[in-house]
């Protein structure tokens, strides 16, 4: 009898340990059920979601989101065993761990020719598009990002008309944000953090607002590129880049969906997390709210299967409602197979440069002048004693791999104070280390090889030099122990050549999921773009930087994506009946491959870029408004495409045929035939006439080396707008075809006015 309390206590402890272990195994999973079947009330939908949980002995309290609008599914805390069990149940498309995605302009719109002409005939088409589109005022774009800083002048609603009657969204209140922060410009704002909290715990209130308000600056920057108002005299710190800031569609309505939150203790690309279940919830609301375009400047490090990708899932349901979705390609380049957001129903955007350089030459004490670039504000040229970081490090603070890079805590204040320090590479944290050690200035080796320099508004005079000049500085400081350097203030150079060229960081193809779907699609400006910024953070986003700015420079495919989103807004306004596929097609087939010197767009090293780097080329929105022909696709076409992957997928009313076509037959504007197993392959494409009713198009082919491309018929005759014509493309591998080596070509349909161009990529497998 005396042992009973002990036995009960032991049992309770064991039960508690078991429960704790079970809880520790629980992770956030998304249970994706595809489309809604029939007409159900929100409560009925939620009851169905709860029934899946009850069937695996999980309570309704474990649910995080129940998706009830356009998307059918839910997210919940589940053990791996529970997730596996649910994945086997009827009606379940996929069950996957909710993973975090990462966050991936005064001149760029002028470079794209999308401003008022002001007497410049070369810009007349851009002005015409803006006016026809009424600057986007009847379109709403959803920006899925880190929120918005509503007080920015870029988001003023002065003289804007009433909010469109179709709009059904809300302005969600929270920390330092309420309904008064929305207006006729920012027509809606929401935030989603349940997925983040389930993984990381509550958001640190010292790091972010629990509301749509933006601390990061990333979302504010993106939103203002899409649709910021015209703001004259905008500039970065020190007046750098001064001009009129503007979005591509300055009167478009903005709907903000905040899904990304700061991770305590992490910085850089890992500093923010945007979980799948939060992203899907944002898409679900955005579709119901009434957006017509969605801009998504975030994504994974590498591409993942569509059925486990929150962005791909949300975007598929968006395009069913004819919503255009643009996504950033990622910043993991320049390496193959790094492109992300590769679903054929989204526009995947890479980053290129514009014709502007922030020049800041570096003059060494031996008279050698090096090309330099900078966004650091300093007013006058000044000469400093120059030291190489490797020569002034605290003993034992670096390794062979890190020496010379100005890593945190490595520089000796006694040896650095009052001097300029040369760091072999780096950016923000390297300059902070120089400043904390008492250094007066910094010279950085470009962390990216090639000509592109992604500048930042550093706190001390700083200039970045090309990678190939690093040995020049090292040899000089080694040979002269009294070395000096003169840094010169930034001078903005416009009309620089060549432009555009590819940035070295933009992720490149082919797609790691479906290589027969050509990705990226297009490129747009993504280097040193000035746009609105959050008033809650500094230019460098670090505690040591106490400065506050209204406009800030940023680089990345995150910056390129909203340029394409803005172009989509204008096309949507001018052609409201076009499908999202038609708009994507128009942007792809009218993109340009030439730079402002008349040559081919190059990579950052001066080599000709290939379509896996630059896609179809640099967007030309005014030409995309009149493409002549488009490669259209319906929601049903996407479902048929997905049959090759998962059988009957997504929509319970759709049934896959017994003979499922290969993805390479999908009606995509670009043609990729990867790892051909037959010497001769034929695919079909269909074009729709959106130009003059009576028109005749003839095809011209640029042959991929080692292959022969034939198109039949070679002439297409149309008699009506909306008429469709089919043609077959036959690719034959010749004796010069090399196994597993990609080669490129193109074909162009032309009626004498329109040039409808499609890139080609092809290679053969070893056992064809």
Protein Blocks (a to p, Z undefined) as FASTA:
>chain_A
ZZmmmmmmmmmmmmmmmmmmmmmmpccddddebjaehjddfklmmmmmmmmmmmnopafk
lpmbdcfklpgcddddddfklmmmmmmpghiabdcdddddddfbfmlmmmnopacfklpa
klmmmmmmmmmnnnopmpccddddebjafkbmklccghiacddfkbcbdcdddehiafkl
gcfklmcdcddfklmmmmnopadfklbccdfbdfklmmmmmmmmmmpccdehiacehhia
iacdddfblmbccddddfbdcdehiacjllpccdfklmmmmmmmmmmnopabdcddbddf
bdcdfklcfklmmmmmmmmnopacdddebjabccehkaghkbfkbccdddddddddcddd
dddfkopacddddfbdcfbdcddddddfklmccehiacfklgonlpghkacfklmgopac
ddfbdcfkmmmmmmmnopabdcdddfbgcjbdcddddfbdcddddfklmmmmmmmmmmmm
kbccddddddddehiacdddddfkbccdddfklmmbccdfbdcdfehpacdddfkbcfko
paklmcdcfbdcdedjklmmmmmmmmmmmmmmmmmmbcfklmmmmmmmmpcfbdfkopac
ddfkopacdfklnmnbjcdfklmmmnopacdddfklmmmmmmmmnopghiambccdfbdc
dfklpccfbdcdehiabfbdcdddddddfbdfbacddddddddehiacddddfbdcdfbe
hiacdddddddddfklcghiacdddddddehlaccdddddddddfkZZ
